[in-house]
Amino acid sequence: MTTPLVRTATLADVAAVAHVHWDSWHATYRGVFKQATFDAFPLAAREALWHSTVLVIQRAPEQRQQLLVACESDAPHAPLLGFAALGPLRANGTLQPAAHRGELRALYLRPDVQRRGIGSALWRASATWLAAAGFSEMYVWALAINAPANAFYQARGCTRVDHRSFDADGLRFDENGWFTPLPRTAANGEAAPALCKGRIDGLNKEMAS
């Protein structure tokens, strides 16, 4: 597989993003969560979620949210391989929002393209965007039973800083909260979109070289 292109998602990507979300969830958590948990968040609901997310990104940039997608190439209609959702840190566990705290809210790949560097490409692009948006810290949550995800974040220098438990249809699950500092690349969030585009374009060229 050639080096993936990472770019900002558009409304035209929403259906593909929802399918990646659905397929990855099923591949990772089938037999872990009850069927009722999957039924409560069907494909249509995931598509509606990402549709509304893209609209917020386009219409309210002051909220500092982003949805990045990794594609096979920059060709029109190139297959979508994975995505990352970003924004300010949300209250979770003992972690509380702050202006300098960003969150990698979701990172999902198609099950058939995992362990090919696509997650790493999205990780680097996510850190680039959050730093350009004025965040100096990045946090991400991972289910404790998802050993590959936890190993992925640890391998990228993250430190586990929190732990929480939650119930899903009568089952108890644990989550790990991971943290990594971000380099200071922007004085404030106002310049983030332009800065991010340039840096992600540069990152794509670097990965392709």
C-alpha positions in Angstrom: 0.0 0.0 0.0 1.2 3.5 -0.9 1.6 6.2 1.8 -1.8 7.4 2.9 -2.9 11.0 2.3 -4.3 12.7 5.5 -6.7 15.6 5.0 -9.7 17.3 6.5 -13.0 15.5 6.1 -15.8 16.9 4.1 -19.5 16.1 4.0 -18.8 13.8 1.1 -16.7 11.6 3.5 -19.4 11.2 6.1 -20.9 7.9 4.9 -17.4 6.3 4.5 -16.4 7.5 8.0 -19.5 6.0 9.5 -18.8 2.7 7.8 -15.2 2.6 9.0 -16.5 3.4 12.5 -19.0 0.6 12.4 -16.7 -2.0 10.8 -13.9 -1.2 13.2 -16.2 -1.4 16.3 -17.6 -4.7 15.2 -14.2 -6.2 14.4 -12.8 -5.1 17.8 -15.6 -5.5 20.2 -17.9 -8.2 18.8 -18.3 -10.7 21.7 -17.2 -8.1 24.2 -20.1 -5.7 24.2 -23.7 -7.1 24.2 -25.6 -6.9 21.0 -27.9 -4.3 22.6 -24.9 -1.9 22.8 -24.4 -2.2 19.1 -28.1 -1.9 18.4 -28.2 1.4 20.4 -25.6 3.0 18.1 -26.4 1.7 14.6 -24.8 2.7 11.3 -27.4 5.4 10.6 -26.7 7.0 14.0 -23.0 7.0 13.4 -23.5 8.7 10.0 -25.7 11.4 11.7 -23.0 11.9 14.4 -20.2 12.5 11.8 -22.5 14.6 9.6 -23.2 17.0 12.5 -19.5 17.0 13.5 -18.5 18.1 10.0 -21.1 20.9 10.1 -19.8 22.1 13.4 -16.3 22.2 12.1 -17.3 24.1 9.0 -19.7 26.6 10.7 -18.1 27.1 14.1 -14.3 27.0 13.9 -14.0 28.7 17.3 -15.0 25.4 18.8 -11.7 24.0 17.7 -12.9 20.6 16.5 -11.5 18.6 13.5 -12.2 15.4 11.6 -9.2 14.1 9.7 -9.4 11.2 7.2 -6.6 9.0 5.7 -7.2 8.0 2.1 -5.2 5.8 -0.3 -4.3 8.8 -2.4 -5.4 12.3 -3.3 -7.4 11.0 -6.3 -11.1 11.8 -6.3 -13.1 9.1 -4.6 -10.0 7.4 -3.3 -10.9 4.8 -0.7 -11.0 6.0 2.9 -8.8 4.0 5.2 -9.4 5.6 8.7 -10.2 8.7 10.5 -9.4 10.7 13.7 -11.7 13.1 15.5 -10.2 16.0 17.6 -11.3 18.7 19.9 -11.0 20.2 23.3 -10.7 17.8 26.2 -14.1 16.7 27.5 -14.7 16.0 31.2 -14.0 12.3 31.9 -12.8 10.5 34.9 -10.7 12.9 37.0 -9.6 14.9 33.9 -11.3 18.3 33.5 -11.4 20.6 30.4 -8.9 23.5 30.1 -8.0 25.8 27.3 -4.6 24.1 26.7 -6.0 20.5 26.8 -6.9 18.8 23.5 -8.3 15.4 23.0 -8.0 12.7 20.4 -11.6 11.7 20.6 -11.6 8.9 18.1 -9.1 7.0 16.0 -10.5 4.2 13.9 -9.1 2.2 10.9 -10.7 -0.2 8.5 -10.0 -3.7 9.9 -8.3 -4.8 6.7 -5.6 -2.0 6.7 -4.5 -2.1 10.3 -0.7 -2.3 11.2 0.3 -0.6 8.0 1.3 2.8 9.3 -2.1 4.4 8.8 -2.8 4.9 12.5 0.7 6.4 12.9 0.0 8.9 10.0 -3.3 9.9 11.6 -1.6 10.2 15.0 1.1 12.6 13.7 -1.5 14.6 11.8 -3.7 14.8 14.9 -0.8 16.1 17.0 0.0 18.6 14.3 -3.5 19.9 14.2 -4.0 20.2 17.9 -0.7 22.0 18.4 -1.6 24.4 15.5 -5.0 25.0 17.2 -3.2 26.2 20.3 -3.4 23.1 22.5 -0.2 22.1 24.4 -1.5 18.8 25.7 -3.2 15.8 24.0 -5.3 13.2 25.9 -6.9 10.0 24.6 -9.0 7.3 26.2 -8.8 3.6 25.4 -10.7 0.7 26.7 -8.4 -1.3 29.0 -9.3 -4.6 27.2 -8.1 -3.1 23.9 -4.5 -4.1 24.4 -3.4 -3.0 20.8 -4.7 0.5 21.3 -3.1 0.9 24.7 0.2 -0.4 23.3 -0.1 2.0 20.4 -0.4 5.0 22.6 2.3 3.9 25.0 4.7 3.3 22.1 4.2 6.9 21.1 5.4 8.2 24.4 2.1 8.6 26.1 1.8 8.4 29.9 -1.3 6.8 31.5 -2.7 9.5 33.8 -6.2 8.4 34.6 -8.5 5.4 34.8 -12.3 5.2 34.9 -15.1 2.6 34.8 -18.4 2.6 33.1 -21.4 0.3 32.6 -22.8 -0.7 29.2 -26.0 -2.8 29.2 -25.1 -4.4 32.5 -21.5 -5.0 31.8 -18.6 -3.2 33.5 -15.7 -1.8 31.5 -12.5 0.1 32.4 -10.8 2.8 30.4 -7.3 4.2 30.5 -6.6 7.9 30.0 -3.4 8.7 28.2 -1.5 12.0 27.9 1.3 13.4 25.8 2.6 17.0 25.6 2.4 18.9 22.3 5.0 21.2 20.8 4.1 24.9 20.8 3.5 25.8 17.1 0.9 28.6 17.2 0.3 31.6 19.5 -3.4 31.0 19.5 -6.1 29.0 17.8 -7.1 31.7 15.3 -4.4 30.7 12.9 -4.9 27.0 13.3 -6.7 26.1 10.0 -4.1 27.7 7.7 -1.2 26.5 9.9 -2.6 23.0 10.0 -3.1 22.7 6.3 0.5 23.7 5.6 1.9 21.3 8.2 -0.2 18.4 7.2 0.7 18.9 3.5 4.3 18.9 4.7 3.7 15.8 6.7 2.2 14.0 3.7 5.3 14.9 1.6 7.6 13.7 4.4 5.8 10.4 4.7 5.9 9.9 0.9 9.7 10.6 0.7 
